[in-house]
Each structure stands twice: as C-alpha cells, then as structure tokens.
Amino acid sequence: MDEKYLKKRLTEVKEKVSKTPKTAPAHRKLLKQGYSFSELPSSEQLIIWDYIWKNSSDSWASVHAFLYLESKMKDKEFLLDSWKTIKHWQKTVDNWGSCDGLSKIYTKILELIPEEVLKQLEKWNKSNNLWDRRQSIVSLLYFSRTKKVILPFDTIIKLTNRLLDDKEYYVQKAVGWSLKELYNVYPKETLQYLEDNIKKISSIAFSPATEKLEKKNKEKLKKIRK
C-alpha cells in the first residue's frame, strides 16, 4: 500500500469520527458499520490501522485502530501475526487509557507466545518511559479472570518488584493493580510477598494491592506499615 492510499484511508476515518458523538458505544457502532477497506483481508486492514495509529492527531481515530484489534481478539492467528506490528504501537502511548487498552490485547498475545512477549515486557520494564514501565506489568495479568494461561508467580513478581519504588504515579497504580490481580491467582504467595514488603509499598499502590484481602489480613498489614 502506498502512502497516498493510506492517507486517504486516514482522512476517511477522521471524517466519520468527527461526525460521531464522543462516546465509546457510538464509536463501537461506527466501526461495525465499516469503512471502504473493511472487507479487505485482516493483514491488509492491519496495515491501514497501523498507519492510522501512528499518524493520526485525532485520538478518536486512534481509538478505532484499537477497537479493530479488540474485534479480532478471538482470532488467534491474527493476534500472532499482528504482534510484530502492534508492539510498536506502545511507542506513541502517552496516557493510561491507551496504555491499558493495548494491555488488553498484549495480554492475550502473551498467552499464545509467552517467551516472545515476555522479552518485550522485560525491555519495557527497564525503560525510561513511564508508560512502557506501566505496560510491562499491567499486561502480565490485565484482569486475571480473563486469563486462560497464567505465568508463574516468580515471573510476574520479578517485574512488579523492580518497580516497587518507581516515582511515577501511574506506575505505582500499576504496581497496586498487578499485586491485586496476582492475589486473585496466587493468594498464598502474594500475601506472603505483601507481608515481607509492605513497608516498601507506596501509599498509592497500597489501596489497590490490598483490595481483595480478607479484613484481618489487611489490618495486619496496616499494623506492620506503622
């Protein structure tokens, strides 16, 4: 696909997006109505959406790129083929909404090719970019109830532990989220980790990290923190 064609598709999406109410339901409906390229093979549509994600100044046009990925989440072949392309979408993330939207997709691909995705998460975990660091742990579990394959406790806690003293608010929120979801799948191990490290856990991360704990365990951790 040449640049001229891709620019036309970007213009097409932006024009339709501009006429649509700025709500998620309205834009999901718009995506279902389709575009001039919606009947193309998935691999070709991905090229277009990749271009739109990277080149659109309209955040709602970028949302449509994400919504397209979301619509393909049950297509394992598509997810596998898309990874080399969409892992680069993280480079333009500058807010928690886009970051966590991609987490929803990345965590599904993590189930399919854990070693390959984990290598990328390791890189993001050590990045200077706060959204990369957030991505590196939110993608590990996202909402754990949606996961069919769970990484070992030690693998998840290693990446989370590295960010325990991170100075960024949104990274600390991700630390709390990760520990909360980790408790859902590894309650015994996570509780022990919390007891051993509770004085190191920030006040930002503490609330979400202990959200699912029994009241007696939460009170115990509060006493240890004092």
Stockholm file with secondary structure:
# STOCKHOLM 1.0

chainA/1-226         MDEKYLKKRLTEVKEKVSKTPKTAPAHRKLLKQGYSFSELPSSEQLIIWDYIWKNSSDSWASVHAFLYLESKMKDKEFLLDSWKTIKHWQKTVDNWGSCDGLSKIYTKILELIPEEVLKQLEKWNKSNNLWDRRQSIVSLLYFSRTKKVILPFDTIIKLTNRLLDDKEYYVQKAVGWSLKELYNVYPKETLQYLEDNIKKISSIAFSPATEKLEKKNKEKLKKIRK
#=GR chainA/1-226 SS CCHHHHHHHHHHHHHHHHTSCSSHHHHHHHHHHCCTTTTSCHHHHHHHHHHHHHHCSCHHHHHHHHHHHHHTTTCHHHHHHHHHHHGGGGGGCCSHHHHHHHHHHHHHHHHHSHHHHHHHHHHHHTCSSHHHHHHHHHHHHSSGGGCSSCCCHHHHHHHHHHTTTCCCHHHHHHHHHHHHHHHHHCHHHHHHHHHHHTTTSCHHHHHHHTTTSCHHHHHHHHHHHC
#=GC SS_cons         CCHHHHHHHHHHHHHHHHTSCSSHHHHHHHHHHCCTTTTSCHHHHHHHHHHHHHHCSCHHHHHHHHHHHHHTTTCHHHHHHHHHHHGGGGGGCCSHHHHHHHHHHHHHHHHHSHHHHHHHHHHHHTCSSHHHHHHHHHHHHSSGGGCSSCCCHHHHHHHHHHTTTCCCHHHHHHHHHHHHHHHHHCHHHHHHHHHHHTTTSCHHHHHHHTTTSCHHHHHHHHHHHC
//
